[in-house]
């Protein structure tokens, strides 16, 4: 499902309303173990375009503490 959500977001990234709607739907589809990879990918791919939307729905991208 992760690849599907990524594909959809890439196709709608030109429009912030569509992007936000599909991001919310995509977050509902993903498994908990996919969320961190998805979050990192979203910020890398769309952080410059849709930072406010990502902060609102995905949360801030913080560094993970060393294990």
Biopython code that builds the backbone (N, CA, C, O; Angstrom):
import numpy as np
from Bio.PDB.StructureBuilder import StructureBuilder

atoms = [
    (1, "UNK", "N", (0.817, -1.190, 0.000)),
    (1, "UNK", "CA", (0.000, 0.000, 0.000)),
    (1, "UNK", "C", (0.866, 1.262, 0.000)),
    (1, "UNK", "O", (0.462, 2.295, -0.535)),
    (2, "UNK", "N", (2.041, 1.177, 0.593)),
    (2, "UNK", "CA", (2.929, 2.336, 0.673)),
    (2, "UNK", "C", (3.270, 2.863, -0.717)),
    (2, "UNK", "O", (3.213, 4.071, -0.946)),
    (3, "UNK", "N", (3.617, 1.995, -1.627)),
    (3, "UNK", "CA", (3.957, 2.430, -2.987)),
    (3, "UNK", "C", (2.762, 3.065, -3.692)),
    (3, "UNK", "O", (2.920, 4.035, -4.434)),
    (4, "UNK", "N", (1.585, 2.528, -3.466)),
    (4, "UNK", "CA", (0.374, 3.084, -4.065)),
    (4, "UNK", "C", (0.135, 4.512, -3.573)),
    (4, "UNK", "O", (-0.147, 5.403, -4.374)),
    (5, "UNK", "N", (0.244, 4.730, -2.274)),
    (5, "UNK", "CA", (0.024, 6.061, -1.696)),
    (5, "UNK", "C", (1.064, 7.040, -2.234)),
    (5, "UNK", "O", (0.733, 8.184, -2.545)),
    (6, "UNK", "N", (2.306, 6.607, -2.345)),
    (6, "UNK", "CA", (3.352, 7.467, -2.893)),
    (6, "UNK", "C", (3.037, 7.865, -4.335)),
    (6, "UNK", "O", (3.207, 9.023, -4.716)),
    (7, "UNK", "N", (2.583, 6.915, -5.120)),
    (7, "UNK", "CA", (2.245, 7.194, -6.516)),
    (7, "UNK", "C", (1.132, 8.223, -6.623)),
    (7, "UNK", "O", (1.217, 9.154, -7.425)),
    (8, "UNK", "N", (0.104, 8.062, -5.830)),
    (8, "UNK", "CA", (-1.017, 8.997, -5.855)),
    (8, "UNK", "C", (-0.564, 10.396, -5.460)),
    (8, "UNK", "O", (-0.925, 11.369, -6.122)),
    (9, "UNK", "N", (0.221, 10.514, -4.393)),
    (9, "UNK", "CA", (0.680, 11.835, -3.948)),
    (9, "UNK", "C", (1.543, 12.514, -5.010)),
    (9, "UNK", "O", (1.458, 13.729, -5.187)),
    (10, "UNK", "N", (2.358, 11.760, -5.705)),
    (10, "UNK", "CA", (3.163, 12.352, -6.765)),
    (10, "UNK", "C", (2.290, 12.893, -7.887)),
    (10, "UNK", "O", (2.617, 13.913, -8.495)),
    (11, "UNK", "N", (1.184, 12.218, -8.164)),
    (11, "UNK", "CA", (0.302, 12.647, -9.250)),
    (11, "UNK", "C", (-0.542, 13.863, -8.897)),
    (11, "UNK", "O", (-0.951, 14.603, -9.792)),
    (12, "UNK", "N", (-0.811, 14.084, -7.622)),
    (12, "UNK", "CA", (-1.673, 15.206, -7.230)),
    (12, "UNK", "C", (-0.900, 16.340, -6.553)),
    (12, "UNK", "O", (-1.513, 17.287, -6.061)),
    (13, "UNK", "N", (0.406, 16.263, -6.519)),
    (13, "UNK", "CA", (1.191, 17.248, -5.776)),
    (13, "UNK", "C", (1.102, 18.654, -6.366)),
    (13, "UNK", "O", (1.458, 19.622, -5.694)),
    (14, "UNK", "N", (0.638, 18.786, -7.599)),
    (14, "UNK", "CA", (0.506, 20.093, -8.228)),
    (14, "UNK", "C", (-0.608, 20.938, -7.598)),
    (14, "UNK", "O", (-0.623, 22.159, -7.752)),
    (15, "UNK", "N", (-1.532, 20.294, -6.895)),
    (15, "UNK", "CA", (-2.677, 20.993, -6.317)),
    (15, "UNK", "C", (-2.712, 20.730, -4.816)),
    (15, "UNK", "O", (-2.825, 19.581, -4.389)),
    (16, "UNK", "N", (-2.614, 21.791, -4.010)),
    (16, "UNK", "CA", (-2.511, 21.588, -2.563)),
    (16, "UNK", "C", (-3.777, 21.002, -1.953)),
    (16, "UNK", "O", (-3.694, 20.289, -0.953)),
    (17, "UNK", "N", (-4.935, 21.276, -2.519)),
    (17, "UNK", "CA", (-6.185, 20.714, -1.985)),
    (17, "UNK", "C", (-6.265, 19.211, -2.241)),
    (17, "UNK", "O", (-6.622, 18.437, -1.352)),
    (18, "UNK", "N", (-5.932, 18.812, -3.453)),
    (18, "UNK", "CA", (-5.905, 17.382, -3.768)),
    (18, "UNK", "C", (-4.827, 16.666, -2.958)),
    (18, "UNK", "O", (-5.043, 15.564, -2.454)),
    (19, "UNK", "N", (-3.666, 17.308, -2.840)),
    (19, "UNK", "CA", (-2.568, 16.718, -2.081)),
    (19, "UNK", "C", (-2.983, 16.465, -0.643)),
    (19, "UNK", "O", (-2.728, 15.387, -0.105)),
    (20, "UNK", "N", (-3.618, 17.444, -0.016)),
    (20, "UNK", "CA", (-4.026, 17.287, 1.381)),
    (20, "UNK", "C", (-5.069, 16.188, 1.537)),
    (20, "UNK", "O", (-4.997, 15.388, 2.469)),
    (21, "UNK", "N", (-6.028, 16.149, 0.635)),
    (21, "UNK", "CA", (-7.065, 15.110, 0.701)),
    (21, "UNK", "C", (-6.475, 13.716, 0.541)),
    (21, "UNK", "O", (-6.813, 12.806, 1.298)),
    (22, "UNK", "N", (-5.598, 13.546, -0.436)),
    (22, "UNK", "CA", (-4.995, 12.234, -0.673)),
    (22, "UNK", "C", (-4.009, 11.860, 0.429)),
    (22, "UNK", "O", (-3.862, 10.679, 0.742)),
    (23, "UNK", "N", (-3.339, 12.828, 1.014)),
    (23, "UNK", "CA", (-2.447, 12.558, 2.136)),
    (23, "UNK", "C", (-3.238, 12.008, 3.316)),
    (23, "UNK", "O", (-2.825, 11.031, 3.941)),
    (24, "UNK", "N", (-4.368, 12.627, 3.620)),
    (24, "UNK", "CA", (-5.200, 12.139, 4.733)),
    (24, "UNK", "C", (-5.699, 10.724, 4.465)),
    (24, "UNK", "O", (-5.681, 9.879, 5.360)),
    (25, "UNK", "N", (-6.139, 10.465, 3.254)),
    (25, "UNK", "CA", (-6.591, 9.112, 2.915)),
    (25, "UNK", "C", (-5.444, 8.120, 2.993)),
    (25, "UNK", "O", (-5.602, 7.015, 3.511)),
    (26, "UNK", "N", (-4.294, 8.516, 2.480)),
    (26, "UNK", "CA", (-3.137, 7.636, 2.489)),
    (26, "UNK", "C", (-2.694, 7.280, 3.897)),
    (26, "UNK", "O", (-2.336, 6.132, 4.161)),
    (27, "UNK", "N", (-2.713, 8.243, 4.801)),
    (27, "UNK", "CA", (-2.335, 7.974, 6.190)),
    (27, "UNK", "C", (-3.262, 6.949, 6.825)),
    (27, "UNK", "O", (-2.831, 6.156, 7.663)),
    (28, "UNK", "N", (-4.524, 6.958, 6.436)),
    (28, "UNK", "CA", (-5.486, 5.997, 6.976)),
    (28, "UNK", "C", (-5.228, 4.583, 6.440)),
    (28, "UNK", "O", (-5.531, 3.600, 7.116)),
    (29, "UNK", "N", (-4.674, 4.481, 5.237)),
    (29, "UNK", "CA", (-4.421, 3.177, 4.618)),
    (29, "UNK", "C", (-3.153, 2.494, 5.112)),
    (29, "UNK", "O", (-3.066, 1.267, 5.112)),
    (30, "UNK", "N", (-2.176, 3.280, 5.530)),
    (30, "UNK", "CA", (-0.862, 2.720, 5.844)),
    (30, "UNK", "C", (-0.839, 1.955, 7.154)),
    (30, "UNK", "O", (-1.585, 2.257, 8.086)),
    (31, "UNK", "N", (0.023, 0.969, 7.203)),
    (31, "UNK", "CA", (0.251, 0.212, 8.425)),
    (31, "UNK", "C", (1.153, 1.015, 9.354)),
    (31, "UNK", "O", (1.956, 1.821, 8.885)),
    (32, "UNK", "N", (1.033, 0.809, 10.660)),
    (32, "UNK", "CA", (1.867, 1.574, 11.604)),
    (32, "UNK", "C", (3.366, 1.468, 11.325)),
    (32, "UNK", "O", (4.098, 2.439, 11.514)),
    (33, "UNK", "N", (3.823, 0.315, 10.884)),
    (33, "UNK", "CA", (5.256, 0.154, 10.629)),
    (33, "UNK", "C", (5.709, 0.861, 9.345)),
    (33, "UNK", "O", (6.910, 1.004, 9.117)),
    (34, "UNK", "N", (4.774, 1.300, 8.515)),
    (34, "UNK", "CA", (5.119, 2.025, 7.295)),
    (34, "UNK", "C", (5.169, 3.537, 7.509)),
    (34, "UNK", "O", (5.684, 4.262, 6.658)),
    (35, "UNK", "N", (4.650, 4.012, 8.618)),
    (35, "UNK", "CA", (4.483, 5.444, 8.809)),
    (35, "UNK", "C", (5.795, 6.221, 8.864)),
    (35, "UNK", "O", (5.880, 7.305, 8.286)),
    (36, "UNK", "N", (6.796, 5.717, 9.525)),
    (36, "UNK", "CA", (8.050, 6.451, 9.625)),
    (36, "UNK", "C", (8.706, 6.611, 8.254)),
    (36, "UNK", "O", (9.145, 7.706, 7.902)),
    (37, "UNK", "N", (8.774, 5.535, 7.486)),
    (37, "UNK", "CA", (9.337, 5.624, 6.133)),
    (37, "UNK", "C", (8.534, 6.594, 5.274)),
    (37, "UNK", "O", (9.103, 7.369, 4.506)),
    (38, "UNK", "N", (7.231, 6.547, 5.405)),
    (38, "UNK", "CA", (6.358, 7.438, 4.644)),
    (38, "UNK", "C", (6.597, 8.892, 5.029)),
    (38, "UNK", "O", (6.673, 9.760, 4.159)),
    (39, "UNK", "N", (6.715, 9.161, 6.311)),
    (39, "UNK", "CA", (6.934, 10.517, 6.804)),
    (39, "UNK", "C", (8.246, 11.090, 6.255)),
    (39, "UNK", "O", (8.280, 12.223, 5.777)),
    (40, "UNK", "N", (9.305, 10.314, 6.325)),
    (40, "UNK", "CA", (10.605, 10.753, 5.810)),
    (40, "UNK", "C", (10.524, 11.008, 4.308)),
    (40, "UNK", "O", (11.038, 12.014, 3.818)),
    (41, "UNK", "N", (9.888, 10.110, 3.590)),
    (41, "UNK", "CA", (9.738, 10.266, 2.148)),
    (41, "UNK", "C", (8.935, 11.518, 1.809)),
    (41, "UNK", "O", (9.303, 12.257, 0.897)),
    (42, "UNK", "N", (7.852, 11.763, 2.525)),
    (42, "UNK", "CA", (7.011, 12.941, 2.265)),
    (42, "UNK", "C", (7.806, 14.230, 2.415)),
    (42, "UNK", "O", (7.733, 15.110, 1.557)),
    (43, "UNK", "N", (8.555, 14.345, 3.487)),
    (43, "UNK", "CA", (9.328, 15.567, 3.691)),
    (43, "UNK", "C", (10.438, 15.715, 2.659)),
    (43, "UNK", "O", (10.728, 16.828, 2.221)),
    (44, "UNK", "N", (11.058, 14.617, 2.268)),
    (44, "UNK", "CA", (12.113, 14.681, 1.263)),
    (44, "UNK", "C", (11.550, 15.086, -0.103)),
    (44, "UNK", "O", (12.176, 15.843, -0.845)),
    (45, "UNK", "N", (10.383, 14.579, -0.415)),
    (45, "UNK", "CA", (9.805, 14.799, -1.740)),
    (45, "UNK", "C", (8.982, 16.089, -1.834)),
    (45, "UNK", "O", (9.039, 16.779, -2.852)),
    (46, "UNK", "N", (8.224, 16.419, -0.793)),
    (46, "UNK", "CA", (7.264, 17.516, -0.869)),
    (46, "UNK", "C", (7.444, 18.598, 0.195)),
    (46, "UNK", "O", (6.640, 19.527, 0.271)),
    (47, "UNK", "N", (8.480, 18.489, 1.008)),
    (47, "UNK", "CA", (8.673, 19.448, 2.094)),
    (47, "UNK", "C", (8.772, 20.883, 1.624)),
    (47, "UNK", "O", (8.323, 21.795, 2.318)),
    (48, "UNK", "N", (9.355, 21.095, 0.454)),
    (48, "UNK", "CA", (9.501, 22.452, -0.069)),
    (48, "UNK", "C", (8.193, 23.003, -0.635)),
    (48, "UNK", "O", (8.018, 24.219, -0.702)),
    (49, "UNK", "N", (7.279, 22.132, -1.040)),
    (49, "UNK", "CA", (6.009, 22.562, -1.620)),
    (49, "UNK", "C", (4.868, 22.621, -0.614)),
    (49, "UNK", "O", (4.075, 23.562, -0.623)),
    (50, "UNK", "N", (4.788, 21.627, 0.242)),
    (50, "UNK", "CA", (3.617, 21.446, 1.104)),
    (50, "UNK", "C", (3.996, 21.292, 2.571)),
    (50, "UNK", "O", (3.436, 20.446, 3.268)),
    (51, "UNK", "N", (4.928, 22.090, 3.041)),
    (51, "UNK", "CA", (5.407, 21.938, 4.411)),
    (51, "UNK", "C", (4.294, 22.131, 5.436)),
    (51, "UNK", "O", (4.207, 21.367, 6.397)),
    (52, "UNK", "N", (3.447, 23.134, 5.249)),
    (52, "UNK", "CA", (2.370, 23.398, 6.212)),
    (52, "UNK", "C", (1.397, 22.222, 6.286)),
    (52, "UNK", "O", (0.949, 21.856, 7.373)),
    (53, "UNK", "N", (1.074, 21.639, 5.155)),
    (53, "UNK", "CA", (0.162, 20.493, 5.120)),
    (53, "UNK", "C", (0.804, 19.295, 5.807)),
    (53, "UNK", "O", (0.148, 18.591, 6.576)),
    (54, "UNK", "N", (2.075, 19.063, 5.534)),
    (54, "UNK", "CA", (2.768, 17.940, 6.169)),
    (54, "UNK", "C", (2.844, 18.126, 7.679)),
    (54, "UNK", "O", (2.632, 17.174, 8.430)),
    (55, "UNK", "N", (3.143, 19.332, 8.127)),
    (55, "UNK", "CA", (3.190, 19.580, 9.574)),
    (55, "UNK", "C", (1.832, 19.312, 10.216)),
    (55, "UNK", "O", (1.755, 18.746, 11.307)),
    (56, "UNK", "N", (0.773, 19.717, 9.540)),
    (56, "UNK", "CA", (-0.581, 19.553, 10.079)),
    (56, "UNK", "C", (-0.998, 18.085, 10.177)),
    (56, "UNK", "O", (-1.642, 17.695, 11.151)),
    (57, "UNK", "N", (-0.646, 17.274, 9.195)),
    (57, "UNK", "CA", (-1.162, 15.906, 9.150)),
    (57, "UNK", "C", (-0.143, 14.823, 9.510)),
    (57, "UNK", "O", (-0.509, 13.779, 10.050)),
    (58, "UNK", "N", (1.120, 15.068, 9.215)),
    (58, "UNK", "CA", (2.153, 14.055, 9.460)),
    (58, "UNK", "C", (2.935, 14.381, 10.723)),
    (58, "UNK", "O", (3.466, 13.482, 11.375)),
    (59, "UNK", "N", (3.008, 15.651, 11.070)),
    (59, "UNK", "CA", (3.782, 16.083, 12.226)),
    (59, "UNK", "C", (5.179, 16.489, 11.799)),
    (59, "UNK", "O", (5.568, 16.285, 10.649)),
    (60, "UNK", "N", (5.935, 17.064, 12.725)),
    (60, "UNK", "CA", (7.296, 17.506, 12.376)),
    (60, "UNK", "C", (8.238, 16.341, 12.155)),
    (60, "UNK", "O", (8.071, 15.262, 12.723)),
    (61, "UNK", "N", (9.216, 16.580, 11.329)),
    (61, "UNK", "CA", (10.238, 15.579, 11.072)),
    (61, "UNK", "C", (11.371, 15.839, 12.057)),
    (61, "UNK", "O", (12.098, 16.824, 11.925)),
    (62, "UNK", "N", (11.518, 14.974, 13.027)),
    (62, "UNK", "CA", (12.547, 15.116, 14.053)),
    (62, "UNK", "C", (13.571, 13.998, 13.907)),
    (62, "UNK", "O", (13.261, 12.911, 13.419)),
    (63, "UNK", "N", (14.758, 14.277, 14.325)),
    (63, "UNK", "CA", (15.803, 13.254, 14.286)),
    (63, "UNK", "C", (15.535, 12.204, 15.338)),
    (63, "UNK", "O", (15.078, 12.523, 16.435)),
    (64, "UNK", "N", (15.808, 10.979, 15.023)),
    (64, "UNK", "CA", (15.616, 9.897, 15.975)),
    (64, "UNK", "C", (16.826, 9.831, 16.912)),
    (64, "UNK", "O", (17.957, 10.019, 16.465)),
    (65, "UNK", "N", (16.612, 9.573, 18.172)),
    (65, "UNK", "CA", (17.758, 9.452, 19.081)),
    (65, "UNK", "C", (18.587, 8.217, 18.743)),
    (65, "UNK", "O", (18.064, 7.231, 18.223)),
    (66, "UNK", "N", (19.867, 8.277, 19.038)),
    (66, "UNK", "CA", (20.745, 7.121, 18.790)),
    (66, "UNK", "C", (20.388, 5.986, 19.736)),
    (66, "UNK", "O", (20.116, 6.210, 20.915)),
    (67, "UNK", "N", (20.389, 4.788, 19.220)),
    (67, "UNK", "CA", (20.030, 3.627, 20.047)),
    (67, "UNK", "C", (21.230, 3.033, 20.730)),
    (67, "UNK", "O", (21.100, 2.051, 21.462)),
]
sb = StructureBuilder()
sb.init_structure("model")
sb.init_model(0)
sb.init_chain("A")
sb.init_seg("    ")
for serial, (resi, resn, name, xyz) in enumerate(atoms, 1):
    if name == "N":
        sb.init_residue(resn, " ", resi, " ")
    sb.init_atom(name, np.array(xyz, "f"), 0.0, 1.0, " ", f" {name:<3s}", serial, name[0])
structure = sb.get_structure()
